[in-house]
């Protein structure tokens, strides 16, 4: 359970939530998108529900549909005609490096390719707020790094606001404008918030060489370790 939390995501900002397992990070995302109702408090969104999208750790692609049809699915469900939906699907598959893969079914794609299709499916809806719940955790290091670079570039270019849940501090620091640290549960709360003094536009791999990166990592790691070690 998460209580007493006040978290803000500004327009075009990339914000991350980090904290011990069970601190309510994923529950907060579900409350923002409306999959879970808070017992107390309110979720205030300037974006309409149709302008909020979520990317889970599992890609959740339909196995009987091609990559192209999977990307177009959310568009057609929102009322777009099939032909323009497929055209936008092709555009986003191209943007995510999957030109020529649209006819393939998920079982014929690698893990990284499936994740790119899932990203295309979400971004094709052109959301104003993107929620991400550890979406890259299952990928190997090189594929993960490349997809994170692509996501960072697309989010900056499209000016999308992002709220990310992650256990990877390097990922959080390299991507974020702001990081919130949650306490140990039950009845978790926000214990720290950190503004990232890292320049934009930003390459999430190269920024790790910035002089401010290592001190930031050490500070947040120390604070997180204290929370993990704290008795419930």
Order of alpha helices (4+ residues) and beta strands (2+ residues): beta-alpha-beta-alpha-alpha-alpha-beta-alpha-beta-alpha-beta-beta-alpha
